[in-house]
Amino acid sequence: MLTERQKLILNAIIDDYVNSAEPVGSRSISKRSDITFSPATIRNEMSDIEDLGLLEQPHTSAGRIPSEKGYRYYVDHLVKRNEISLQEMDRVREYFADRMLQAENLVEEAAGILSQLTKYTAVALGPEIYRTTMKHFQIVSMSPTTAVAIIVTSTGHVESKTVTIEQGVGPADLEKMVNVFNARLTGVPLHLLRTRLYNEVAAELTRHVDRFEQVFKIIEQALEPAQSHRVIIDGTTKIFDQPEFRNVDQAKHLFELFGDTETLLKLMTVQETGVGIRIGKETGNEALSNCSLITAAYTFDGKPIGTIGLIGPTRMSYGRMVGLLEFISQELSRRMQGLSGGS
């Protein structure tokens, strides 16, 4: 798609833009030691790269900035991963070594050190969301219009929530709902409950329950608490130190997202193995249109049990961020194994 010269120029533009947050012109690129082309040649190449949709030119500037497509090309073809210093590695190891932690606390501390080192917002899913399954579901009527929905997990934890019973839904409907729910979802990991609810339970409820829509709303209410406390977030305000996020409306949308645990859960459960990078609109969330989300799985006995991720501006040092996230997720996996007496 790009010539070697164009790759070199695109790489240089992104490097400069990451550092300056200002549009990059041909003269500044020509002053770099790794660029041997004249400003005129660079301008022509920048124009061609822009025609390919990899660069954009803000109307107030003669310089260029990377487009979302440009960042994607950079991440897929140009970025050098594992740009993490020995000092940062030592800091992560010392951070964990100084703390005697249980599994849930380990994940919180991992999010904390990730946010400290990157100056961005770190998000993680605790390991229990992958290991814990639904054991039993029950509805206890409190009045004609209210009931308590109870979910018992495989760890013995009991989650309960008061739900609203719409007019016309009787005890027989509730009993059928509970039977279908238990038959279909017993033994299902908590993080998959909603997916299985829509894919399997909904279809069966339509066959067995007359007031399907009203009953389905009860189950949706019941599942809310099973997910609300399992998302760990650290450094929620750090991203606002970046110049891209000084717009009040944009900051408001991000704050709303950081408080929406269900949406964060959906964003974080996409990446189950390895490292994933979603840029801008690839996240599928309007609040993150100017952000990138990098996620990595951490494991126990070689199987993914949780996810840790980073939310920052699209203008980020991807090589370093990926390197840090990979290292912290690997260190987190090793510490998890150590808690069980493994190697």
PyMOL commands that set and color helices and strands:
alter all, ss='L'
color gray80, all
select helices_A, chain A and resi 4-20+26-30+39-51+68-78+86-97+103-118+128-131+171-185+190-208+212-223+225-228+238-241+243-245+248-258+261-268+280-283+286-288+318-339
alter helices_A, ss='H'
color red, helices_A
select strands_A, chain A and resi 55-56+65-66+121-125+134-143+146-153+158-164+231-234+275-279+291-300+303-313
alter strands_A, ss='S'
color yellow, strands_A
deselect
rebuild
show_as cartoon
